[in-house]
Amino acid sequence: MVFVDGENLAVRYGAMLRRMAKDPASHVQHEEGVFVWSTGLGNVCSHRRVVRKHYYTSVTGDENRVMEIANRLKAAGIEDPRVFKKCKTKGSRRVDISLSTDMLLHAARRNYDAVVLVAGDEDYVPLVEAVKSEGRRVLIWFLPDGISPALERTADDYSDISEILMSA
């Protein structure tokens, strides 16, 4: 299974594009601050026999906007998009908490042997430790400017996905 902190990934990817003065490659679907996904990442998931991809993000707007983003993620190959309405005053804590709850529940239910967490925040260290305590392996996919050294040390393995997202 793959669990994507899509909001964080989209923000970091957007910053990377601006820093390099590039536009997204044709295989990358991107909406600034909301989501980013690539057929290249989907292909890696297919080769590793990933059973389900969970994607978590939030957007400002009404229920139609939430459904629009969820439908775009499904069209990109995400089986389980979770799109939350962003609260202007509180931010989007629901993304991190929902991702963590789902990933830990699936680990406890033995729905996977190994999991890919697409994130880089140190906040995920307790989640990775808990999932590993359930006997599951944890691989982190990250962008280079977004990996916490503590998360890197805690994971069983980690991979930089910038080459996939930035390739033409």
C-alpha positions in Angstrom: 0.0 0.0 0.0 1.0 3.6 -0.6 0.0 6.5 1.6 0.7 10.0 0.2 0.7 13.2 2.1 -0.3 14.9 -1.1 -0.7 18.4 0.2 2.8 18.4 1.5 4.2 16.7 -1.7 2.4 19.3 -3.9 3.8 22.2 -2.0 7.4 20.9 -2.1 7.1 19.9 -5.8 5.8 23.4 -6.6 8.8 25.0 -4.8 11.1 22.7 -6.7 9.6 23.8 -10.0 10.0 27.4 -9.2 13.6 27.0 -8.0 14.5 25.2 -11.2 12.3 27.6 -13.4 10.6 24.5 -14.9 7.1 23.5 -15.9 5.7 20.1 -14.9 6.6 17.3 -17.3 3.8 16.0 -19.5 3.5 12.8 -17.4 2.9 14.9 -14.2 -0.5 16.1 -13.1 -0.1 19.0 -10.7 -2.2 21.6 -9.0 -0.3 24.0 -6.9 -0.6 23.3 -3.2 -3.2 20.6 -3.8 -1.8 17.5 -5.5 0.9 16.1 -7.7 1.0 12.6 -9.3 2.9 11.1 -12.2 2.4 8.0 -14.4 6.0 7.3 -13.5 5.1 6.9 -9.8 2.1 4.8 -10.9 4.3 2.5 -12.9 6.7 2.0 -9.9 3.6 1.1 -7.9 2.5 -1.4 -10.6 5.9 -3.1 -10.7 5.9 -3.5 -6.9 2.4 -5.0 -6.9 0.9 -2.2 -4.8 -2.7 -3.2 -3.9 -4.0 0.3 -3.2 -2.8 4.0 -3.3 -4.2 6.3 -0.6 -3.8 10.1 -1.3 -4.6 12.8 1.2 -5.0 16.5 0.5 -7.2 19.4 1.2 -8.7 22.3 -0.9 -10.4 25.5 -0.4 -13.9 25.8 -1.9 -17.2 24.0 -1.8 -18.2 20.3 -2.1 -18.0 20.5 -5.9 -14.4 21.5 -5.7 -13.6 18.7 -3.3 -15.3 16.2 -5.7 -13.4 17.7 -8.7 -10.0 17.1 -7.1 -11.1 13.6 -5.9 -12.2 12.7 -9.5 -8.9 14.0 -10.9 -6.9 11.9 -8.5 -9.0 8.8 -9.4 -8.4 9.5 -13.1 -4.7 9.7 -12.3 -4.8 6.1 -10.9 -5.3 6.8 -7.2 -7.8 4.2 -5.9 -8.5 5.9 -2.6 -8.3 9.7 -2.7 -9.2 11.6 0.5 -9.8 15.2 -0.2 -10.8 17.4 2.7 -12.2 20.9 2.8 -9.5 23.2 4.0 -10.4 25.4 7.0 -8.9 28.9 6.5 -8.4 29.4 10.2 -7.2 26.0 11.3 -5.2 24.8 8.3 -5.4 21.1 7.3 -4.5 18.9 10.2 -7.1 16.4 9.0 -4.7 15.2 6.2 -1.9 14.1 8.6 -4.2 12.6 11.1 -6.4 10.7 8.6 -3.3 9.3 6.8 -1.8 8.2 10.1 -5.0 6.5 11.4 -5.5 4.7 8.1 -1.9 3.5 7.7 -1.8 2.2 11.3 -5.2 0.5 11.1 -4.2 -1.3 7.9 -0.9 -2.4 9.5 -2.7 -3.7 12.6 -5.2 -5.6 10.3 -2.2 -7.1 8.4 -3.5 -5.7 5.1 0.1 -5.2 3.9 3.6 -6.5 4.6 5.4 -3.3 3.4 4.1 0.2 3.0 5.3 3.3 1.2 4.8 6.6 2.9 5.2 9.6 0.6 6.2 12.3 3.1 9.2 13.8 4.7 8.0 15.5 7.9 9.5 14.5 11.2 5.9 14.4 12.5 5.5 11.0 10.9 8.3 9.4 13.0 5.9 8.0 15.7 3.7 6.6 12.9 6.6 4.8 11.3 7.7 3.4 14.7 4.2 2.2 15.4 3.8 0.5 12.0 7.2 -1.1 12.4 6.2 -2.4 15.8 3.3 -4.2 14.0 6.0 -6.1 12.0 5.6 -4.1 8.8 8.4 -2.6 6.7 8.3 1.1 5.9 9.7 2.8 2.8 9.7 6.6 2.6 9.5 8.3 -0.8 10.5 12.0 -0.6 11.7 15.1 -2.4 15.3 16.1 -1.5 14.5 19.3 0.4 11.7 17.6 2.3 13.2 14.6 4.3 13.7 14.9 8.0 16.9 13.2 9.1 14.9 11.6 12.0 12.3 10.1 9.6 15.1 8.9 7.3 16.8 7.1 10.3 13.5 5.6 11.4 12.4 4.2 8.0 13.5 0.8 6.8 14.4 2.3 3.5 13.9 5.6 1.6 14.0 6.8 -2.0 14.2 10.2 -3.6 11.4 10.5 -6.2 12.5 13.9 -7.7 14.1 12.2 -10.7 10.7 10.6 -11.6 8.8 13.8 -11.1 11.3 16.0 -12.9 12.1 13.8 -15.8 10.9 14.9 -19.2 
